[in-house]
Amino acid sequence: MRIILCPFKLIPIKHNRILLLNNQALNYSDSPKYIIEYLLAHYPGKFEIVLAVDAPVKFTDLGKKGIKTIRFDSLQYFYYMMTTKVFVTNSGGHSYIPKRKQQLFINTHHGGGAYKTNGRDMFEDTWIFRKDLMLASKQTDYFLSTCHRFTKVNVQSILLPKEKFWEIGMPRNDMLLNGNASLRNHVREKLGIREGDKLVLYAPTYRKPDDNYFKESIAVSYGIDCEKVREALHDRFGGNWKFGFRLHPCVVNRDQLPKGNVIDLSDYEDMQELLLAADVMINDFSSSMWDFMLTGKPCFTFALDMDHYVETTKLYTPLNEWPFSKARSNEELAENILNFEEKSYMDACKKHYELLGGCETGRATELVCRKIYDRCFQP
């Protein structure tokens, strides 16, 4: 691919072009979205912003905002990749690109904290995989990090020098740290959450079929008792609770939704907006628990397969270091909710954040966009 793409080097780089790729080109969300929104708001008319997606026809409305959408891995994509001044990704995807000297490559990553393994710690450490990582590492200018432990473990797992990690946190987390009451109210209104009602968000991570990461992820019977959860939340916190369920975006089937009075949020693009709107989160092993922890709102972990998952999945941070109560049954989850103590929870979260060396700044979007502006317009 690098050889095939070399002729594109004859085409001049466009000095104000920015190409962004969100996780597997599935949607308009995560840190790439928040970088785009900031650029549009603070540098109007300055940049040509291009977003690579699998299905551009689904994102025609973005054109009204001044965002050009192109099909990922198309000939057009490679043209823009080779002529962009700045490339922003949250999932890699550039080891096969012959990067040009004038270009800036930024990886915002898609997970917070340091929980599930990555790179060589996740996949078989073959020579070809190591070569792929080394090529990507050489071409990465900045790799955003949420905490010191993430930086430390990924120096070895993705073979990226420590000095390339930029410990400023994630752009997508800025609003969770700083708050955004108007956006929270807007999202809740879209979800049909009436004033005075409360929302619990259950967002399990993907599961590995037969413990194999290379197979398509499928939904399983997560086994959560929605009504028992709502009752426990009502008894502990009061109010009328709505139960929102969100499947991981990589899940290929949607046949295993929990039964009961459930709001299906699986197709809601922006997970951060759901975290902002929710009053409580129930998680299993998704790193979104790091993001939600930043809000100070209660988070509980629940998984019927918790022991199996831990036995078959390497973790950078052991389960016993997580600050959230852990439940392996619906009865245990209800009990943890009823016994929730805010001060103990906040103390545990603070200790966990410090233990991992958290470095969220609440200004990551601003800092990244300033870096982009300087590269594009400063001599």
C-alpha positions as CSV (number, residue, x, y, z in Angstrom):
1,M,0.0,0.0,0.0
2,R,2.8,2.4,0.8
3,I,4.3,1.8,-2.6
4,I,1.0,2.1,-4.4
5,L,0.2,5.4,-2.7
6,C,3.6,7.0,-3.4
7,P,2.5,8.7,-6.6
8,F,0.0,10.8,-4.5
9,K,3.1,12.6,-3.1
10,L,3.3,14.5,-6.4
11,I,0.1,16.3,-5.4
12,P,0.6,19.3,-3.2
13,I,-0.6,19.2,0.4
14,K,-3.5,21.6,1.1
15,H,-2.3,23.7,4.0
16,N,-5.7,24.0,5.8
17,R,-7.1,20.5,5.1
18,I,-7.9,18.3,8.1
19,L,-9.0,14.6,7.7
20,L,-10.6,12.9,10.7
21,L,-11.4,9.2,11.2
22,N,-13.6,8.1,14.0
23,N,-13.5,4.6,15.4
24,Q,-13.8,2.2,12.4
25,A,-15.5,5.0,10.4
26,L,-18.9,4.1,12.1
27,N,-20.3,7.4,13.1
28,Y,-19.8,11.1,14.0
29,S,-18.8,11.1,17.7
30,D,-16.0,10.7,20.2
31,S,-13.0,13.1,20.3
32,P,-12.9,13.7,16.5
33,K,-16.4,15.1,16.7
34,Y,-15.5,17.5,19.5
35,I,-12.4,18.6,17.7
36,I,-14.5,19.4,14.6
37,E,-17.1,21.3,16.5
38,Y,-14.4,23.4,18.2
39,L,-12.7,24.2,14.9
40,L,-16.0,25.3,13.4
41,A,-16.9,27.5,16.3
42,H,-13.5,29.1,17.0
43,Y,-11.9,29.2,13.6
44,P,-14.9,29.7,11.2
45,G,-14.0,29.4,7.5
46,K,-10.3,28.6,8.3
47,F,-10.3,24.9,7.6
48,E,-11.4,22.4,5.1
49,I,-12.8,19.6,7.3
50,V,-13.2,16.1,5.9
51,L,-14.7,13.2,7.8
52,A,-14.1,9.6,6.6
53,V,-17.1,7.3,7.2
54,D,-18.4,4.0,5.9
55,A,-21.7,5.3,4.6
56,P,-21.5,9.1,3.6
57,V,-25.1,9.0,2.6
58,K,-26.1,8.8,6.3
59,F,-24.2,12.0,7.1
60,T,-25.4,14.4,4.4
61,D,-26.6,16.8,7.1
62,L,-23.0,17.4,8.1
63,G,-22.5,19.2,4.8
64,K,-24.7,22.0,6.1
65,K,-22.2,22.6,8.9
66,G,-19.3,22.7,6.4
67,I,-18.1,19.2,6.9
68,K,-17.3,17.1,3.9
69,T,-17.9,13.4,4.2
70,I,-16.0,10.8,2.1
71,R,-16.1,7.0,2.0
72,F,-13.5,5.3,4.2
73,D,-10.9,3.3,2.2
74,S,-12.1,4.6,-1.1
75,L,-9.8,6.1,-3.7
76,Q,-11.1,9.5,-2.7
77,Y,-10.1,8.7,0.9
78,F,-6.5,8.0,-0.1
79,Y,-6.4,11.1,-2.1
80,Y,-7.4,13.2,0.9
81,M,-5.2,11.2,3.2
82,M,-2.1,12.0,1.1
83,T,-3.0,15.7,0.7
84,T,-4.2,16.6,4.1
85,K,-2.2,18.8,6.4
86,V,-3.5,17.2,9.6
87,F,-4.9,13.7,10.2
88,V,-6.8,12.9,13.4
89,T,-7.8,9.4,14.3
90,N,-9.0,7.6,17.5
91,S,-8.3,4.1,16.2
92,G,-5.0,4.0,14.3
93,G,-5.5,3.2,10.6
94,H,-2.4,4.7,9.1
95,S,0.5,2.3,9.2
96,Y,0.1,1.7,5.5
97,I,0.1,5.4,4.6
98,P,3.5,6.9,3.4
99,K,3.3,10.0,5.6
100,R,4.7,13.2,4.2
101,K,7.1,15.4,6.2
102,Q,4.7,18.4,6.3
103,Q,1.8,16.3,7.8
104,L,0.7,16.1,11.4
105,F,-0.8,12.8,12.7
106,I,-2.7,12.9,16.0
107,N,-4.2,9.9,17.7
108,T,-6.9,10.7,20.3
109,H,-7.5,7.0,21.1
110,H,-11.0,5.8,22.1
111,G,-10.7,4.6,25.6
112,G,-10.1,6.3,28.9
113,G,-8.1,5.1,32.0
114,A,-6.1,2.0,31.8
115,Y,-8.3,-1.1,31.9
116,K,-8.5,-3.5,28.9
117,T,-5.2,-4.3,27.2
118,N,-4.1,-2.9,23.9
119,G,-1.7,-3.7,21.1
120,R,0.8,-6.5,21.7
121,D,-0.9,-7.3,25.1
122,M,-4.2,-8.0,23.3
123,F,-3.2,-9.7,20.1
124,E,-0.6,-12.3,19.2
125,D,2.8,-10.5,19.1
126,T,3.9,-11.7,15.6
127,W,6.7,-10.0,13.6
128,I,4.2,-8.6,11.1
129,F,2.0,-7.1,13.8
130,R,5.1,-5.6,15.5
131,K,6.1,-4.2,12.1
132,D,2.7,-2.6,11.7
133,L,2.9,-1.1,15.2
134,M,6.4,0.3,14.5
135,L,5.3,1.9,11.3
136,A,2.3,3.5,13.0
137,S,4.5,4.6,15.9
138,K,7.0,6.3,13.6
139,Q,4.3,8.3,11.9
140,T,2.4,9.4,15.1
141,D,3.2,12.9,16.3
142,Y,0.9,13.0,19.3
143,F,-1.0,10.2,21.1
144,L,-3.4,11.6,23.7
145,S,-3.5,10.0,27.1
146,T,-5.9,10.2,30.1
147,C,-3.5,9.0,32.8
148,H,0.1,8.1,33.5
149,R,-0.6,4.4,33.7
150,F,-2.1,4.4,30.2
151,T,1.1,6.0,29.0
152,K,3.3,3.6,30.8
153,V,1.7,0.4,29.6
154,N,1.3,1.5,26.0
155,V,4.9,2.4,25.6
156,Q,5.4,-1.3,25.4
157,S,2.1,-2.5,24.0
158,I,2.0,-0.2,20.9
159,L,5.7,0.5,20.7
160,L,5.3,4.3,21.0
161,P,8.0,6.4,22.6
162,K,6.9,8.0,25.9
163,E,7.6,11.5,24.6
164,K,4.9,11.1,22.0
165,F,2.2,10.7,24.6
166,W,0.4,13.9,25.2
167,E,-1.1,13.7,28.7
168,I,-3.9,16.2,28.5
169,G,-7.0,13.9,28.6
170,M,-9.6,13.4,25.9
171,P,-11.4,16.2,24.0
172,R,-14.6,14.2,24.4
173,N,-14.3,14.4,28.2
174,D,-14.0,18.2,28.5
175,M,-17.7,18.7,28.8
176,L,-18.0,16.0,31.4
177,L,-15.5,17.7,33.5
178,N,-16.7,21.2,32.9
179,G,-20.4,20.5,32.7
180,N,-22.9,21.7,30.1
181,A,-26.4,22.2,31.5
182,S,-28.0,23.3,28.2
183,L,-26.7,20.3,26.3
184,R,-27.7,18.0,29.1
185,N,-31.3,19.3,29.0
186,H,-31.3,19.2,25.2
187,V,-30.2,15.5,25.1
188,R,-32.7,14.5,27.9
189,E,-35.5,16.2,25.9
190,K,-34.5,14.3,22.8
191,L,-34.6,11.0,24.8
192,G,-38.0,11.8,26.2
193,I,-36.8,12.2,29.8
194,R,-39.3,14.6,31.4
195,E,-38.3,17.2,33.9
196,G,-38.0,15.5,37.3
197,D,-37.4,12.0,35.9
198,K,-34.0,10.3,36.2
199,L,-32.0,8.2,33.8
200,V,-29.9,5.2,34.5
201,L,-27.7,4.2,31.6
202,Y,-26.6,0.5,31.2
203,A,-23.8,0.3,28.6
204,P,-22.0,-3.1,28.6
205,T,-18.9,-3.6,26.5
206,Y,-18.6,-6.0,23.6
207,R,-18.0,-9.7,24.2
208,K,-15.5,-11.9,22.4
209,P,-17.2,-14.9,20.8
210,D,-15.4,-18.0,22.0
211,D,-12.9,-15.5,23.6
212,N,-11.7,-14.6,20.1
213,Y,-11.2,-10.9,19.3
214,F,-11.1,-11.5,15.6
215,K,-14.7,-12.7,15.4
216,E,-17.6,-10.3,15.0
217,S,-18.9,-9.1,18.4
218,I,-22.4,-10.3,19.2
219,A,-24.9,-9.3,21.9
220,V,-25.4,-11.9,24.6
221,S,-28.0,-12.3,27.3
222,Y,-26.6,-9.8,29.8
223,G,-29.1,-10.9,32.3
224,I,-29.8,-7.6,34.0
225,D,-33.2,-7.2,35.7
226,C,-34.3,-3.7,34.7
227,E,-37.3,-3.5,37.0
228,K,-35.2,-4.6,40.1
229,V,-32.7,-1.9,39.2
230,R,-35.3,0.8,38.8
231,E,-36.9,-0.2,42.1
232,A,-33.6,-0.1,44.0
233,L,-32.7,3.3,42.5
234,H,-36.1,4.7,43.5
235,D,-35.7,3.4,47.0
236,R,-32.2,4.8,47.4
237,F,-32.4,8.1,45.4
238,G,-36.1,8.7,45.0
239,G,-37.8,9.8,41.8
240,N,-39.1,8.1,38.7
241,W,-36.3,6.2,36.9
242,K,-36.0,5.5,33.2
243,F,-33.8,2.6,32.1
244,G,-31.6,3.3,29.1
245,F,-29.7,0.5,27.4
246,R,-26.9,0.9,24.9
247,L,-25.2,-1.9,23.1
248,H,-21.5,-1.4,22.0
249,P,-21.4,0.0,18.5
250,C,-19.4,-2.9,17.2
251,V,-22.2,-5.4,18.2
252,V,-23.6,-6.9,15.0
253,N,-27.0,-8.1,16.2
254,R,-29.6,-6.4,18.4
255,D,-31.6,-9.4,19.6
256,Q,-30.7,-9.5,23.2
257,L,-32.2,-6.3,24.7
258,P,-33.2,-6.6,28.3
259,K,-36.9,-7.2,28.8
260,G,-39.0,-4.6,30.5
261,N,-39.6,-0.9,30.3
262,V,-36.4,-0.1,28.4
263,I,-35.3,2.8,26.2
264,D,-33.0,1.4,23.4
265,L,-30.2,3.9,23.0
266,S,-27.9,1.6,20.9
267,D,-28.3,3.8,17.8
268,Y,-27.6,7.0,19.6
269,E,-24.3,8.1,18.1
270,D,-22.7,10.2,20.8
271,M,-21.9,8.2,24.0
272,Q,-20.6,11.3,25.7
273,E,-24.0,13.0,25.4
274,L,-25.6,10.0,27.0
275,L,-23.1,10.1,29.9
276,L,-23.8,13.8,30.3
277,A,-27.6,13.1,30.4
278,A,-27.5,10.1,32.7
279,D,-27.9,10.3,36.5
280,V,-26.5,6.9,37.2
281,M,-24.4,4.4,35.1
282,I,-24.2,0.7,35.2
283,N,-21.2,-0.7,33.5
284,D,-19.3,-4.0,33.2
285,F,-15.8,-3.6,31.7
286,S,-16.2,-0.6,29.3
287,S,-13.7,2.2,29.8
288,S,-16.6,4.6,29.6
289,M,-16.7,4.1,33.4
290,W,-13.5,6.3,33.5
291,D,-15.4,9.0,31.5
292,F,-18.5,8.8,33.7
293,M,-16.4,8.9,36.9
294,L,-15.3,12.4,35.9
295,T,-18.9,13.6,36.4
296,G,-19.0,12.6,40.0
297,K,-22.2,10.7,39.5
298,P,-22.7,7.2,40.8
299,C,-21.4,4.3,38.7
300,F,-22.0,0.6,39.5
301,T,-20.4,-2.5,37.8
302,F,-22.5,-5.6,37.0
303,A,-21.7,-8.7,35.0
304,L,-23.0,-12.2,35.3
305,D,-19.8,-13.3,33.6
306,M,-17.5,-11.1,35.6
307,D,-15.3,-14.0,36.8
308,H,-15.0,-15.5,33.3
309,Y,-14.2,-12.2,31.7
310,V,-11.4,-11.5,34.1
311,E,-10.0,-15.0,33.7
312,T,-10.0,-14.7,29.9
313,T,-9.1,-11.0,29.5
314,K,-5.9,-9.3,30.6
315,L,-6.4,-6.0,32.5
316,Y,-3.9,-3.2,33.1
317,T,-5.7,-2.2,36.3
318,P,-6.9,-5.2,38.4
319,L,-10.6,-5.4,39.2
320,N,-10.0,-4.9,42.9
321,E,-8.5,-1.4,42.2
322,W,-11.7,-0.1,40.5
323,P,-13.6,2.3,42.7
324,F,-17.1,1.0,41.8
325,S,-19.1,-1.6,43.6
326,K,-19.1,-5.0,41.9
327,A,-22.1,-7.2,41.3
328,R,-22.3,-10.7,39.8
329,S,-26.0,-11.0,40.3
330,N,-29.1,-8.8,40.1
331,E,-29.6,-9.3,43.9
332,E,-26.0,-8.1,44.5
333,L,-26.5,-5.1,42.2
334,A,-29.7,-4.0,43.9
335,E,-28.0,-4.3,47.3
336,N,-25.1,-2.2,46.1
337,I,-27.5,0.5,44.9
338,L,-29.4,0.5,48.2
339,N,-26.2,0.7,50.2
340,F,-24.6,3.4,48.1
341,E,-22.8,6.0,50.2
342,E,-21.8,9.1,48.4
343,K,-18.7,10.2,50.4
344,S,-17.2,6.7,50.3
345,Y,-17.8,6.6,46.6
346,M,-16.2,10.0,45.9
347,D,-13.2,9.2,48.1
348,A,-12.7,5.9,46.2
349,C,-12.9,7.7,42.8
350,K,-10.4,10.3,43.9
351,K,-8.0,7.6,45.1
352,H,-8.4,5.7,41.9
353,Y,-7.8,8.7,39.7
354,E,-4.7,9.5,41.7
355,L,-3.5,5.9,41.6
356,L,-3.7,5.8,37.8
357,G,-2.2,9.3,37.5
358,G,-5.1,10.9,35.9
359,C,-4.2,13.9,33.7
360,E,-7.6,15.1,32.3
361,T,-7.3,18.9,31.9
362,G,-10.8,19.9,30.7
363,R,-9.0,21.8,27.9
364,A,-7.9,18.9,25.7
365,T,-10.1,20.1,22.8
366,E,-8.7,23.6,22.9
367,L,-5.1,22.4,23.2
368,V,-5.4,20.0,20.2
369,C,-7.1,22.6,18.0
370,R,-4.5,25.2,18.8
371,K,-1.8,22.7,17.8
372,I,-3.7,22.1,14.6
373,Y,-4.1,25.8,13.9
374,D,-0.4,26.4,14.5
375,R,0.7,23.6,12.2
376,C,-1.6,24.8,9.4
377,F,-1.1,28.6,9.6
378,Q,2.1,29.4,11.5
379,P,5.3,29.6,9.4
